[in-house]
Amino acid sequence: MITSIVLIKTSTDRIPEIAEQIAALESVSEVYSVTGAHDLIALVRVAQHDDLADIIPGKISKVPGVLSTETHIAFRTYSQHDLESAFAIGLDS
């Protein structure tokens, strides 16, 4: 699984609507409204690198109100969040 972090600049008067449209796209797992130089951050998870071309320039960039995107591809995941919840199944607190 390939994870990419997509930084998105949008029309600021339509951030909620744009975020909802992006979140509804296949392969987009999460969309965050953020402070700073970008308006939204989307997490995109795909099986192959070629799939990124379909979803980022092919769909996210074409959502009305998206002005620009900047994509970062993750090499490794260091979060323990998913591991902790998976191994905690069935354990009594």
C-alpha positions in Angstrom: 0.0 0.0 0.0 1.3 3.4 -1.0 0.4 6.4 1.2 0.6 9.9 0.0 0.0 13.2 1.8 -1.6 15.8 -0.5 -1.4 19.4 0.6 -4.2 21.3 -1.1 -4.8 25.1 -1.6 -8.5 25.9 -2.3 -10.9 28.8 -2.6 -11.2 29.7 1.0 -14.9 30.4 0.8 -15.7 26.8 -0.2 -13.3 24.8 2.0 -16.1 22.6 3.6 -17.7 21.7 0.3 -14.4 21.0 -1.4 -13.2 18.8 1.5 -16.4 16.8 1.3 -16.0 16.2 -2.4 -12.4 15.1 -2.0 -13.3 12.9 1.0 -15.9 11.1 -1.2 -13.2 10.1 -3.8 -12.1 6.5 -3.9 -8.6 6.0 -2.3 -8.9 9.1 -0.2 -9.0 7.9 3.4 -9.0 11.2 5.3 -9.2 15.0 4.6 -8.2 17.6 7.2 -8.9 21.3 7.3 -5.7 22.9 8.5 -4.0 26.1 9.3 -0.9 27.4 7.5 0.0 27.7 3.9 -2.5 25.1 2.7 -6.2 24.7 3.4 -6.6 21.0 3.3 -4.5 17.8 3.7 -5.7 14.6 2.2 -4.4 11.1 2.8 -4.5 9.0 -0.3 -3.8 5.2 -0.1 -3.3 3.2 -3.4 -2.0 -0.1 -4.4 0.4 1.2 -7.1 2.2 4.4 -8.0 0.3 4.7 -11.3 -2.9 4.9 -9.3 -1.7 8.2 -7.8 -1.9 9.8 -11.3 -5.5 8.7 -11.5 -6.6 10.2 -8.2 -4.4 13.3 -7.6 -4.2 15.1 -10.9 -7.0 13.1 -12.4 -9.6 13.7 -9.7 -8.5 15.8 -6.7 -7.1 18.6 -8.9 -10.3 18.7 -10.9 -12.6 19.3 -8.0 -14.0 22.8 -8.5 -12.3 25.2 -6.2 -9.0 23.3 -5.9 -6.3 25.8 -6.8 -3.1 23.7 -6.4 -1.8 20.5 -4.8 1.6 19.4 -3.5 2.1 15.6 -3.0 4.4 13.8 -0.6 4.8 10.0 -0.8 5.4 8.3 2.5 8.4 5.8 2.7 7.6 4.3 6.1 5.0 4.5 8.8 6.2 5.0 12.4 2.8 5.3 14.1 1.9 2.8 16.8 -1.8 3.7 16.7 -3.0 0.9 14.4 -0.7 -1.7 16.0 -1.8 -0.9 19.5 -5.5 -1.1 18.7 -5.0 -4.4 16.7 -3.2 -6.1 19.6 -5.6 -4.8 22.2 -8.6 -6.8 20.8 -9.9 -9.2 23.4 -7.8 -7.8 26.3 -9.6 -6.7 29.4 -8.8 -3.3 30.8 
